[in-house]
Amino acid sequence: MLIELASHNDDIRRLLNKGFALRYDSEYLVVRDIPYLDANKALQIGAIVTKLVFVDKLHVEQQDHQIFFAGSVPHGLDGNPVPNLGGGGASLPLQKTDVVVERSFSNKPDSGRFTDFFAKIEHYLNLVGGPAMSLHGFNPYTFRVDHDVVGDSVFKFQDTLTSRAEIGDLAAVFKTDVVAIIGLGGTGCYLLDFMVKTPVREIRGFDGDRYLIHNAYRSPGQLDEQDLGKPKAEVYQRRYENFRKNLKLEQKYIDRSSAADLEGVTFAFVCVDKGSARAAIFDLLIAMGIPFIDVGMGLNRKEGPIAGTLRVTYYPPDKASEIRAMGHAELADHPDDVYRAQVQISELNAMNACLAVERYKQLRGFYLDKQAPSHMLFDTAELKLFR
């Protein structure tokens, strides 16, 4: 119900987008994680509760300027109760038992009436929580939502970006996709970072290597020293599993015998730099009829400064063998590979991932697709994209 209300009431949407821990309960709007000071200036956490008056099924307005409060008497920095709160002891039956109303407050704005719920909650937050935020630095904008509010979303936090941009209908095109990312190296880890924030049903990632210090210089997120030497899959699983559900990253290499690992996958990204490994993965994906995008980069210092190209190639099931035969991707190991320095730079890894994700989202109808290219090359020296 909360999400429906936010979709039809701009003030509630603004509260949700700002990060207030909102809940709908028994025709009341409950705002949790409200800090306040007790008589000893210790930090306490309460909740603001305000009545919703339904104008129709989905539009609400305020009953008056008053609120209920779950918590004891709020105090100021001087150790005295916050003045001009009015009200008194009160109780209120709510369905969720973790919020227990103990009192009511009444503090009118200068105009005599709040313009909307956003203004009302901000006003009481400043009165009740201002001293606690000042003394203890507590941030009430926790974006905390109940699991039943998130519903069937794959995200563990409410996706306020999608609702704020009003693109929910477009984001829905991803809801049945099961995406595999094969290789979590320089480009693969950035691709994972982007896909974690895309509402696909499931993400599977595969990489058999360990996370070493050079990986930290071409991957998103913080460097935690305890991650060094551990499997990349384990590092990234821990990094992202608090953000979304249905994320499964495994320490393994994908080859021709890995059909069971890709069962049910609807789209794949191939992010490996060894030709023979790529060939085996191509064999498997083509045999299973899974559409995929292969990425790669070729950078060098022949003219002093680094230059080269980034590549994104799409292989649809009905033309995958045909595109493979065009030779866009290296499918064999060169004899001198052991001596070749593979230059990779984080911003170019990220850009290669950006191009791949944008192409995937074009294929799903999220982005407009006017040219439908199967093969793209980006020239880093001329900043040109060739299709």
C-alpha positions as CSV (number, residue, x, y, z in Angstrom):
1,M,0.0,0.0,0.0
2,L,2.8,2.4,0.8
3,I,4.3,2.2,-2.7
4,E,0.8,2.8,-4.2
5,L,0.4,5.8,-2.0
6,A,3.8,7.1,-3.0
7,S,2.9,6.7,-6.7
8,H,-0.2,8.9,-6.3
9,N,0.8,11.4,-3.6
10,D,3.8,13.5,-4.4
11,D,4.5,14.4,-0.7
12,I,4.7,10.8,0.4
13,R,6.9,10.0,-2.7
14,R,9.2,12.8,-1.7
15,L,9.5,11.5,1.9
16,L,10.3,8.0,0.5
17,N,12.9,9.3,-1.9
18,K,14.6,11.4,0.8
19,G,15.1,8.2,2.8
20,F,12.6,8.3,5.6
21,A,11.8,4.9,7.0
22,L,8.1,4.9,6.1
23,R,5.4,2.4,6.8
24,Y,1.7,2.3,6.2
25,D,-0.2,0.9,9.2
26,S,-3.9,1.0,9.9
27,E,-4.5,4.2,7.9
28,Y,-1.6,5.9,9.5
29,L,1.8,6.9,8.1
30,V,4.5,5.7,10.4
31,V,8.0,7.3,10.2
32,R,10.6,5.3,12.1
33,D,14.2,6.0,12.9
34,I,13.5,9.4,14.4
35,P,16.3,10.3,16.8
36,Y,15.7,12.2,20.1
37,L,17.5,13.0,23.3
38,D,16.4,11.7,26.7
39,A,16.9,13.6,30.0
40,N,20.5,12.5,30.1
41,K,21.2,13.6,26.5
42,A,21.5,10.0,25.4
43,L,20.4,9.1,21.9
44,Q,17.1,7.4,21.7
45,I,15.1,6.3,18.6
46,G,11.4,6.8,18.2
47,A,8.8,7.1,15.5
48,I,6.3,9.7,14.2
49,V,2.8,8.6,13.4
50,T,0.3,10.7,11.6
51,K,-3.3,10.1,10.4
52,L,-4.0,9.6,6.7
53,V,-7.4,10.9,5.5
54,F,-8.3,9.2,2.3
55,V,-9.8,11.5,-0.3
56,D,-10.4,8.5,-2.6
57,K,-8.8,5.1,-2.8
58,L,-5.3,6.3,-3.4
59,H,-5.1,10.0,-2.6
60,V,-4.7,11.2,1.0
61,E,-4.5,14.4,2.9
62,Q,-3.8,15.6,6.5
63,Q,-6.4,15.5,9.3
64,D,-4.7,18.3,11.2
65,H,-1.3,19.6,12.3
66,Q,-0.8,17.1,15.2
67,I,1.2,13.9,15.3
68,F,1.6,10.9,17.6
69,F,5.0,9.9,18.9
70,A,6.4,6.5,19.8
71,G,9.0,7.3,22.5
72,S,9.6,9.1,25.7
73,V,9.7,12.9,26.2
74,P,12.3,14.5,23.8
75,H,14.8,16.8,25.3
76,G,17.0,19.6,24.0
77,L,20.7,20.3,24.2
78,D,20.1,22.1,27.5
79,G,18.7,19.0,29.1
80,N,15.2,20.3,29.3
81,P,12.1,19.0,27.5
82,V,11.7,20.4,24.0
83,P,9.4,23.3,24.4
84,N,6.1,24.1,22.5
85,L,5.3,20.5,21.7
86,G,2.0,20.5,23.4
87,G,-0.1,17.4,23.4
88,G,0.3,14.8,26.1
89,G,0.1,11.1,26.9
90,A,-1.7,9.0,24.2
91,S,-2.0,5.5,22.9
92,L,-2.9,4.2,19.4
93,P,-3.6,0.7,18.2
94,L,-1.3,-0.3,15.3
95,Q,-0.9,-3.7,13.6
96,K,2.9,-3.7,13.8
97,T,3.9,-4.1,17.5
98,D,7.4,-2.7,17.2
99,V,6.0,0.9,17.2
100,V,4.2,1.8,20.4
101,V,2.7,5.2,20.6
102,E,3.1,6.9,24.0
103,R,2.2,10.6,23.4
104,S,0.9,13.2,21.0
105,F,2.5,16.5,19.9
106,S,0.8,19.7,18.7
107,N,3.0,22.4,17.1
108,K,1.4,24.6,14.5
109,P,3.5,26.2,11.7
110,D,3.3,30.0,11.3
111,S,0.8,29.6,8.5
112,G,-1.5,27.5,10.8
113,R,-1.4,24.5,8.5
114,F,1.2,22.4,6.9
115,T,1.2,22.4,3.1
116,D,1.6,18.6,2.9
117,F,3.0,15.6,4.7
118,F,6.5,16.3,3.6
119,A,6.5,19.7,5.3
120,K,4.8,18.2,8.4
121,I,7.3,15.4,8.9
122,E,10.3,17.7,8.3
123,H,8.9,20.2,10.8
124,Y,8.5,17.7,13.6
125,L,11.8,16.0,12.8
126,N,13.6,19.3,13.3
127,L,11.8,19.9,16.6
128,V,12.1,16.4,18.1
129,G,15.2,15.1,16.4
130,G,17.3,18.3,15.7
131,P,19.1,18.2,19.1
132,A,20.0,14.5,18.7
133,M,21.2,14.9,15.1
134,S,23.3,17.8,16.3
135,L,24.8,16.1,19.3
136,H,25.2,12.5,18.0
137,G,25.3,13.0,14.2
138,F,22.5,10.5,13.7
139,N,21.1,10.4,10.2
140,P,17.3,9.7,10.1
141,Y,17.3,9.1,6.4
142,T,17.9,5.4,6.5
143,F,15.9,4.2,3.5
144,R,14.6,1.4,5.7
145,V,11.5,-0.3,4.4
146,D,9.7,-3.5,5.4
147,H,10.1,-6.6,3.4
148,D,6.4,-6.6,2.7
149,V,6.7,-3.1,1.3
150,V,9.4,-4.2,-1.1
151,G,7.2,-7.1,-2.1
152,D,8.5,-9.2,-5.0
153,S,11.3,-6.8,-5.8
154,V,14.8,-8.3,-6.2
155,F,16.2,-5.3,-4.3
156,K,16.6,-5.2,-0.6
157,F,15.9,-1.4,-0.6
158,Q,13.1,0.4,-2.2
159,D,14.1,1.4,-5.8
160,T,13.4,5.1,-5.4
161,L,15.5,5.9,-8.5
162,T,13.0,4.1,-10.8
163,S,10.0,5.7,-9.2
164,R,11.6,9.1,-9.0
165,A,12.4,9.0,-12.8
166,E,8.9,7.5,-13.5
167,I,10.4,4.7,-15.6
168,G,8.8,1.7,-13.8
169,D,7.1,0.5,-17.0
170,L,10.5,0.4,-18.8
171,A,12.3,-1.3,-15.9
172,A,9.7,-4.0,-15.9
173,V,11.2,-5.4,-19.2
174,F,14.0,-7.0,-17.1
175,K,11.9,-8.8,-14.5
176,T,12.1,-12.3,-16.1
177,D,15.7,-12.2,-17.2
178,V,18.4,-14.5,-15.7
179,V,21.7,-13.0,-16.6
180,A,25.1,-14.8,-16.5
181,I,28.4,-12.8,-16.3
182,I,31.2,-15.1,-17.3
183,G,34.5,-13.5,-16.0
184,L,34.7,-11.0,-13.2
185,G,37.9,-9.3,-14.2
186,G,38.4,-5.7,-15.2
187,T,35.4,-5.3,-17.4
188,G,33.3,-8.1,-15.8
189,C,33.3,-6.6,-12.4
190,Y,32.1,-3.2,-13.6
191,L,29.4,-5.0,-15.6
192,L,28.4,-6.8,-12.4
193,D,28.2,-3.5,-10.6
194,F,25.8,-2.1,-13.2
195,M,23.7,-5.3,-13.5
196,V,23.3,-5.6,-9.7
197,K,21.3,-2.3,-9.9
198,T,19.2,-3.6,-12.8
199,P,16.0,-5.4,-11.8
200,V,16.7,-8.7,-13.6
201,R,15.3,-11.7,-11.8
202,E,18.6,-13.4,-11.1
203,I,22.4,-12.8,-11.7
204,R,24.9,-15.6,-11.9
205,G,28.6,-14.8,-12.0
206,F,31.6,-17.1,-12.6
207,D,35.3,-16.6,-12.2
208,G,37.9,-19.0,-11.0
209,D,40.6,-16.4,-10.1
210,R,41.6,-14.7,-6.9
211,Y,41.2,-11.1,-6.0
212,L,44.7,-9.5,-6.0
213,I,46.0,-6.0,-5.4
214,H,45.9,-5.1,-9.1
215,N,42.2,-6.0,-9.2
216,A,41.5,-3.3,-6.7
217,Y,42.8,-0.7,-9.2
218,R,40.3,-1.8,-11.9
219,S,37.2,-2.6,-9.9
220,P,34.4,-0.5,-8.3
221,G,34.0,-0.2,-4.5
222,Q,36.3,0.0,-1.6
223,L,39.5,-2.0,-1.0
224,D,39.2,-4.2,2.1
225,E,42.6,-5.7,2.9
226,Q,40.9,-8.9,4.1
227,D,39.7,-9.5,0.5
228,L,43.2,-9.8,-0.9
229,G,43.9,-13.4,-2.0
230,K,40.3,-14.5,-1.7
231,P,38.3,-15.7,-4.7
232,K,36.9,-12.9,-6.7
233,A,33.4,-14.5,-6.6
234,E,33.5,-14.5,-2.8
235,V,34.7,-10.9,-2.6
236,Y,32.0,-9.6,-5.0
237,Q,29.3,-11.8,-3.4
238,R,30.0,-10.2,-0.1
239,R,30.2,-6.7,-1.6
240,Y,26.8,-6.8,-3.3
241,E,24.6,-9.4,-1.5
242,N,23.2,-6.7,0.9
243,F,21.9,-4.8,-2.1
244,R,19.8,-7.4,-3.9
245,K,18.4,-10.9,-3.8
246,N,19.1,-13.7,-6.3
247,L,22.8,-13.1,-6.7
248,K,25.0,-16.2,-7.0
249,L,28.7,-15.8,-7.7
250,E,30.8,-18.9,-8.0
251,Q,34.5,-19.6,-8.0
252,K,34.7,-21.6,-11.2
253,Y,35.6,-21.4,-14.9
254,I,32.9,-22.0,-17.5
255,D,33.7,-24.3,-20.4
256,R,32.0,-26.8,-22.7
257,S,31.0,-29.0,-19.8
258,S,29.2,-26.2,-17.8
259,A,25.7,-26.6,-19.3
260,A,24.2,-27.2,-15.8
261,D,25.5,-23.9,-14.5
262,L,23.8,-22.0,-17.3
263,E,20.5,-23.8,-17.3
264,G,17.7,-21.2,-17.3
265,V,20.0,-18.3,-18.3
266,T,18.2,-15.9,-20.7
267,F,21.2,-13.7,-21.5
268,A,25.0,-13.9,-20.9
269,F,28.0,-11.5,-20.9
270,V,31.4,-13.0,-21.8
271,C,34.2,-11.1,-20.2
272,V,37.4,-13.3,-20.6
273,D,40.7,-12.4,-22.2
274,K,41.9,-15.8,-23.2
275,G,41.0,-16.9,-26.7
276,S,40.7,-20.7,-26.1
277,A,38.5,-20.1,-23.0
278,R,36.3,-17.7,-25.1
279,A,36.0,-20.4,-27.8
280,A,34.8,-23.0,-25.4
281,I,32.3,-20.6,-23.8
282,F,31.0,-19.6,-27.3
283,D,30.5,-23.3,-28.1
284,L,28.4,-23.8,-25.0
285,L,26.3,-20.6,-25.4
286,I,25.6,-21.3,-29.0
287,A,24.7,-24.9,-28.4
288,M,22.2,-23.8,-25.6
289,G,20.7,-21.1,-27.7
290,I,21.5,-18.3,-25.2
291,P,22.0,-14.8,-26.6
292,F,25.2,-13.2,-25.4
293,I,27.5,-10.2,-25.6
294,D,31.2,-10.6,-25.8
295,V,33.5,-7.7,-24.7
296,G,37.2,-7.0,-25.2
297,M,39.8,-4.3,-25.5
298,G,43.1,-3.9,-27.3
299,L,45.3,-1.2,-25.9
300,N,48.9,-0.4,-26.6
301,R,51.7,2.2,-26.3
302,K,53.0,2.2,-29.8
303,E,52.9,6.0,-30.0
304,G,53.8,6.7,-26.4
305,P,50.4,7.4,-24.8
306,I,48.0,4.6,-24.5
307,A,45.6,4.1,-27.4
308,G,43.4,1.3,-28.7
309,T,39.8,0.0,-29.1
310,L,37.0,-1.3,-26.9
311,R,34.8,-4.0,-28.5
312,V,31.2,-5.1,-27.9
313,T,29.8,-7.9,-30.0
314,Y,26.3,-9.2,-29.8
315,Y,25.5,-12.9,-30.8
316,P,21.8,-13.5,-31.2
317,P,20.8,-17.2,-31.2
318,D,19.7,-17.3,-34.8
319,K,22.9,-15.7,-36.1
320,A,25.5,-16.5,-33.5
321,S,27.5,-19.0,-35.6
322,E,27.4,-16.6,-38.5
323,I,28.8,-13.6,-36.4
324,R,31.3,-15.9,-34.8
325,A,32.7,-16.8,-38.2
326,M,33.3,-13.1,-38.9
327,G,36.3,-13.2,-36.5
328,H,35.5,-10.2,-34.3
329,A,36.7,-12.0,-31.2
330,E,40.0,-13.9,-30.6
331,L,39.2,-17.6,-30.2
332,A,42.7,-18.9,-30.0
333,D,45.8,-18.3,-27.8
334,H,48.7,-16.7,-29.5
335,P,52.1,-18.3,-28.9
336,D,53.5,-15.1,-27.4
337,D,50.6,-14.5,-25.0
338,V,52.9,-15.2,-22.1
339,Y,55.1,-12.3,-23.0
340,R,52.3,-9.9,-23.9
341,A,51.5,-7.1,-21.4
342,Q,47.7,-6.7,-21.3
343,V,47.0,-3.1,-20.6
344,Q,43.8,-2.4,-18.8
345,I,42.7,0.9,-17.2
346,S,39.7,1.2,-14.9
347,E,37.8,3.9,-16.8
348,L,38.2,2.0,-20.0
349,N,37.0,-1.3,-18.3
350,A,34.1,0.7,-17.0
351,M,33.3,2.2,-20.4
352,N,33.5,-1.2,-22.1
353,A,31.0,-2.5,-19.5
354,C,28.8,0.6,-20.1
355,L,28.7,-0.1,-23.8
356,A,27.8,-3.7,-23.2
357,V,25.0,-3.0,-20.7
358,E,23.6,-0.2,-22.9
359,R,23.5,-2.6,-25.8
360,Y,21.7,-5.3,-23.7
361,K,19.2,-2.7,-22.5
362,Q,18.5,-1.7,-26.1
363,L,17.8,-5.3,-26.9
364,R,15.3,-5.5,-24.1
365,G,13.6,-2.2,-25.2
366,F,14.7,-0.1,-22.3
367,Y,16.8,2.2,-24.5
368,L,15.8,3.3,-28.0
369,D,17.6,1.2,-30.7
370,K,17.8,2.9,-34.1
371,Q,20.7,1.0,-35.7
372,A,20.7,-2.5,-34.0
373,P,24.4,-3.1,-34.4
374,S,25.8,-6.6,-33.7
375,H,29.4,-5.2,-33.5
376,M,30.7,-2.0,-32.0
377,L,34.2,-0.6,-31.7
378,F,35.2,2.5,-29.7
379,D,38.4,4.2,-30.6
380,T,40.0,5.7,-27.5
381,A,42.3,8.1,-29.4
382,E,39.5,9.6,-31.5
383,L,36.6,9.1,-29.1
384,K,34.6,7.6,-31.9
385,L,32.2,4.7,-31.9
386,F,32.0,2.6,-35.0
387,R,29.1,0.2,-35.6
